Amino acid sequence: MTTPDLATLDAEIRALAKAELDLSDDDLADDLASSLDSIQRLSLVVAIEDHYEICFDPDDEEGTMTLSDVVRLVHAKLNEPASDA
C-alpha cells in the first residue's frame, strides 16, 4: 500500500475529525490541546488508529500539538516497517 502524501493525509484527518467529532476547521486550526477536551482528543486518536490501522505509542503525544503535527506523526507511522508481532 502506498502511503498518502502529507496534503492527502491532512485532508483525510480533517474529514475524520469533522465526521467523528463534529468539529469545524476553526476547531482544528490551533493547538489541539487547547481547542479539544480530553475526550475529543482520545476519540480522535482512536478514530485515526482505526482508520489507518496504526497504533500510537504513549510518548507520541509529546510534541504533537497541532493538526500538522498529527499529520506528520501519522505519515511517519505509515512509513514504519511492518513488525512481525
DODREN-305802 format. One line per field, with one value per atom (N, C-alpha, C): residue number from 1; residue in one letter; atom name; x negated, y negated, z. Coordinates in Angstrom, 3 decimals, always signed. Layout:
DODREN-305802
lokol = NUM,...
keke = A,...
zalo = CA,...
px = X,...
py = Y,...
pz = Z,...
//
This chain:
DODREN-305802
lokol = 1,1,1,2,2,2,3,3,3,4,4,4,5,5,5,6,6,6,7,7,7,8,8,8,9,9,9,10,10,10,11,11,11,12,12,12,13,13,13,14,14,14,15,15,15,16,16,16,17,17,17,18,18,18,19,19,19,20,20,20,21,21,21,22,22,22,23,23,23,24,24,24,25,25,25,26,26,26,27,27,27,28,28,28,29,29,29,30,30,30,31,31,31,32,32,32,33,33,33,34,34,34,35,35,35,36,36,36,37,37,37,38,38,38,39,39,39,40,40,40,41,41,41,42,42,42,43,43,43,44,44,44,45,45,45,46,46,46,47,47,47,48,48,48,49,49,49,50,50,50,51,51,51,52,52,52,53,53,53,54,54,54,55,55,55,56,56,56,57,57,57,58,58,58,59,59,59,60,60,60,61,61,61,62,62,62,63,63,63,64,64,64,65,65,65,66,66,66,67,67,67,68,68,68,69,69,69,70,70,70,71,71,71,72,72,72,73,73,73,74,74,74,75,75,75,76,76,76,77,77,77,78,78,78,79,79,79,80,80,80,81,81,81,82,82,82,83,83,83,84,84,84,85,85,85
keke = M,M,M,T,T,T,T,T,T,P,P,P,D,D,D,L,L,L,A,A,A,T,T,T,L,L,L,D,D,D,A,A,A,E,E,E,I,I,I,R,R,R,A,A,A,L,L,L,A,A,A,K,K,K,A,A,A,E,E,E,L,L,L,D,D,D,L,L,L,S,S,S,D,D,D,D,D,D,D,D,D,L,L,L,A,A,A,D,D,D,D,D,D,L,L,L,A,A,A,S,S,S,S,S,S,L,L,L,D,D,D,S,S,S,I,I,I,Q,Q,Q,R,R,R,L,L,L,S,S,S,L,L,L,V,V,V,V,V,V,A,A,A,I,I,I,E,E,E,D,D,D,H,H,H,Y,Y,Y,E,E,E,I,I,I,C,C,C,F,F,F,D,D,D,P,P,P,D,D,D,D,D,D,E,E,E,E,E,E,G,G,G,T,T,T,M,M,M,T,T,T,L,L,L,S,S,S,D,D,D,V,V,V,V,V,V,R,R,R,L,L,L,V,V,V,H,H,H,A,A,A,K,K,K,L,L,L,N,N,N,E,E,E,P,P,P,A,A,A,S,S,S,D,D,D,A,A,A
zalo = N,CA,C,N,CA,C,N,CA,C,N,CA,C,N,CA,C,N,CA,C,N,CA,C,N,CA,C,N,CA,C,N,CA,C,N,CA,C,N,CA,C,N,CA,C,N,CA,C,N,CA,C,N,CA,C,N,CA,C,N,CA,C,N,CA,C,N,CA,C,N,CA,C,N,CA,C,N,CA,C,N,CA,C,N,CA,C,N,CA,C,N,CA,C,N,CA,C,N,CA,C,N,CA,C,N,CA,C,N,CA,C,N,CA,C,N,CA,C,N,CA,C,N,CA,C,N,CA,C,N,CA,C,N,CA,C,N,CA,C,N,CA,C,N,CA,C,N,CA,C,N,CA,C,N,CA,C,N,CA,C,N,CA,C,N,CA,C,N,CA,C,N,CA,C,N,CA,C,N,CA,C,N,CA,C,N,CA,C,N,CA,C,N,CA,C,N,CA,C,N,CA,C,N,CA,C,N,CA,C,N,CA,C,N,CA,C,N,CA,C,N,CA,C,N,CA,C,N,CA,C,N,CA,C,N,CA,C,N,CA,C,N,CA,C,N,CA,C,N,CA,C,N,CA,C,N,CA,C,N,CA,C,N,CA,C,N,CA,C,N,CA,C,N,CA,C,N,CA,C,N,CA,C,N,CA,C,N,CA,C,N,CA,C,N,CA,C
px = -0.837,+0.000,-0.876,-0.546,-1.292,-0.834,-1.799,-1.480,-0.991,+0.138,+0.626,-0.372,-0.402,-1.273,-0.680,-1.462,-1.041,+0.251,+0.409,+1.625,+2.858,+2.719,+3.832,+4.171,+3.129,+3.357,+4.043,+3.613,+4.222,+5.714,+6.058,+7.472,+8.251,+7.662,+8.344,+8.555,+7.539,+7.647,+8.620,+8.626,+9.620,+11.040,+11.241,+12.560,+12.955,+12.005,+12.259,+12.655,+11.917,+12.204,+13.572,+13.884,+15.192,+16.323,+16.130,+17.175,+17.332,+16.223,+16.271,+16.639,+16.157,+16.302,+17.149,+17.685,+18.495,+17.727,+16.478,+15.613,+15.619,+15.262,+15.112,+13.629,+13.322,+11.924,+11.320,+12.113,+11.615,+11.166,+11.891,+11.517,+10.173,+9.829,+8.605,+7.466,+7.692,+6.721,+5.545,+5.775,+4.747,+4.266,+3.761,+3.275,+4.422,+4.300,+5.377,+5.612,+4.557,+4.707,+5.598,+5.590,+6.422,+7.800,+7.929,+9.214,+10.087,+9.493,+10.248,+10.137,+11.236,+11.144,+10.531,+10.262,+9.554,+10.339,+11.651,+12.474,+12.409,+12.453,+12.347,+10.980,+9.920,+8.577,+8.475,+8.979,+8.947,+9.770,+10.937,+11.797,+11.107,+10.412,+9.694,+8.550,+7.809,+6.714,+7.240,+8.308,+8.887,+9.386,+10.033,+10.530,+9.375,+8.290,+7.124,+6.482,+6.303,+5.710,+6.543,+7.848,+8.734,+8.704,+8.770,+8.826,+7.548,+6.389,+5.119,+4.477,+5.142,+4.619,+3.188,+3.023,+1.746,+1.989,+0.909,+1.016,+0.039,+0.572,-0.274,-0.911,-2.133,-2.826,-2.511,-2.603,-2.299,-3.117,-4.377,-5.184,-4.987,-4.121,-3.831,-3.119,-2.421,-1.684,-2.632,-3.810,-4.786,-5.192,-5.056,-5.403,-4.329,-3.183,-2.078,-1.001,-1.081,-0.178,+0.825,+0.423,+1.275,+1.707,+2.666,+3.096,+1.936,+1.110,-0.061,-1.000,-1.162,-1.983,-1.378,-0.063,+0.633,+0.449,+0.584,+0.422,-0.985,-1.997,-3.379,-3.597,-2.999,-3.132,-2.474,-1.282,-0.596,-1.413,-1.945,-2.773,-3.980,-4.619,-5.778,-5.368,-4.241,-3.757,-3.457,-2.865,-2.532,-3.772,-4.880,-6.125,-7.035,-6.629,-7.434,-7.382,-8.494,-8.447,-7.447,-6.774,-5.791,-6.508,-5.917,-6.501,-5.832,-6.531,-6.011,-5.355,-4.978,-4.422,-3.063
py = +1.186,+0.000,-1.241,-2.194,-3.433,-4.391,-5.009,-5.970,-7.260,-7.785,-9.060,-10.182,-11.195,-12.335,-13.177,-14.143,-14.950,-15.718,-16.250,-17.018,-16.118,-14.923,-13.972,-13.548,-13.246,-12.886,-14.008,-15.232,-16.383,-16.439,-16.302,-16.354,-15.187,-13.996,-12.819,-12.939,-13.407,-13.529,-14.637,-15.729,-16.785,-16.234,-15.480,-14.901,-13.928,-13.132,-12.198,-12.939,-13.990,-14.770,-15.435,-15.946,-16.594,-15.574,-14.403,-13.380,-12.761,-12.425,-11.740,-12.670,-13.909,-14.809,-16.033,-16.122,-17.279,-18.581,-18.617,-19.779,-20.640,-21.890,-22.810,-22.995,-23.653,-23.968,-24.847,-25.731,-26.595,-25.771,-24.694,-23.832,-23.154,-22.969,-22.261,-23.192,-24.490,-25.467,-25.670,-25.606,-25.954,-24.732,-24.992,-23.972,-23.037,-21.783,-20.825,-20.613,-20.727,-20.541,-21.610,-22.809,-23.874,-23.954,-23.431,-23.540,-22.294,-21.162,-19.925,-19.490,-18.964,-18.433,-17.031,-16.455,-15.173,-14.040,-14.056,-13.024,-13.171,-14.401,-14.635,-14.199,-14.515,-14.108,-12.588,-11.921,-10.459,-9.868,-10.426,-9.949,-10.127,-11.250,-11.498,-10.503,-10.241,-9.273,-7.895,-7.458,-6.143,-6.090,-7.142,-7.181,-7.099,-7.813,-7.787,-6.404,-5.832,-4.491,-3.466,-3.521,-2.577,-2.775,-4.022,-4.319,-3.881,-4.186,-3.898,-2.588,-1.887,-0.634,-0.803,-1.833,-2.107,-2.146,-2.189,-2.281,-3.346,-4.335,-5.370,-4.853,-5.272,-4.967,-6.059,-5.740,-6.747,-8.034,-7.937,-9.148,-9.884,-9.389,-10.094,-11.421,-11.526,-12.757,-13.939,-13.642,-14.693,-15.357,-16.648,-17.382,-17.357,-16.785,-16.728,-17.686,-18.924,-19.961,-20.425,-20.409,-20.926,-19.804,-20.090,-19.102,-18.739,-19.702,-19.421,-18.426,-18.567,-17.605,-16.207,-16.122,-14.839,-14.238,-15.045,-14.578,-14.018,-14.737,-14.261,-12.959,-12.855,-11.636,-10.448,-10.642,-9.561,-9.162,-10.136,-9.857,-9.004,-9.367,-8.602,-7.177,-7.048,-5.718,-4.844,-5.439,-4.679,-4.258,-4.978,-4.649,-3.750,-3.409,-2.497,-1.092,-0.369,+1.012,+1.819,+2.739,+3.583,+4.499,+4.658,+5.565,+6.939,+7.930,+9.296,+9.711,+8.744,+9.050,+9.665
pz = +0.000,+0.000,+0.000,-0.835,-0.920,+0.172,+0.837,+1.889,+1.252,+1.715,+1.181,+1.482,+0.618,+0.883,+2.017,+2.503,+3.652,+3.386,+2.191,+1.870,+1.888,+1.357,+1.358,+2.782,+3.574,+4.967,+5.734,+5.501,+6.169,+5.866,+4.599,+4.201,+4.809,+4.800,+5.352,+6.859,+7.569,+9.024,+9.401,+8.636,+8.865,+8.686,+7.621,+7.356,+8.465,+8.925,+10.014,+11.284,+11.616,+12.823,+12.729,+11.565,+11.377,+11.504,+10.919,+10.946,+12.331,+12.962,+14.253,+15.404,+15.346,+16.486,+16.205,+14.985,+14.609,+14.833,+14.349,+14.515,+13.261,+13.434,+12.311,+12.023,+10.908,+10.604,+11.683,+12.278,+13.347,+14.545,+14.852,+15.968,+15.721,+14.462,+14.100,+13.714,+13.820,+13.339,+14.288,+15.575,+16.544,+17.313,+18.467,+19.381,+19.750,+19.388,+19.644,+21.135,+21.923,+23.370,+23.987,+23.406,+23.974,+23.308,+22.094,+21.403,+21.558,+21.962,+22.159,+23.608,+24.146,+25.504,+25.447,+26.598,+26.650,+25.970,+26.087,+25.439,+23.919,+23.425,+21.983,+21.460,+22.201,+21.773,+21.716,+22.754,+22.778,+21.634,+21.384,+20.286,+18.943,+18.765,+17.517,+17.350,+18.417,+18.362,+17.966,+18.601,+18.298,+16.852,+16.397,+15.014,+14.020,+14.300,+13.403,+13.424,+14.619,+14.715,+13.953,+14.123,+13.433,+11.923,+11.501,+10.068,+9.339,+9.943,+9.279,+9.741,+10.686,+11.213,+11.729,+12.564,+13.208,+14.713,+15.459,+16.910,+17.393,+18.095,+18.660,+19.943,+20.191,+21.433,+22.453,+23.749,+24.771,+24.625,+24.209,+24.088,+22.764,+21.888,+20.633,+20.879,+22.001,+22.299,+22.522,+23.050,+23.301,+21.983,+21.905,+20.701,+19.633,+19.928,+18.975,+19.460,+18.982,+19.463,+18.411,+17.163,+16.092,+15.154,+14.306,+13.323,+12.397,+12.055,+11.215,+11.889,+13.214,+13.956,+13.870,+14.000,+13.923,+12.528,+11.503,+10.126,+9.924,+10.393,+10.247,+11.022,+12.210,+13.009,+12.305,+11.783,+11.059,+9.834,+9.120,+7.942,+8.342,+9.442,+9.914,+10.302,+10.994,+11.404,+10.188,+9.168,+7.962,+7.196,+7.398,+6.712,+7.522,+8.747,+9.563,+8.947,+9.046,+8.562,+9.391,+8.751,+9.435,+10.409,+11.594,+12.576,+12.438,+12.880,+12.816,+14.132,+14.944,+16.275,+16.198
//
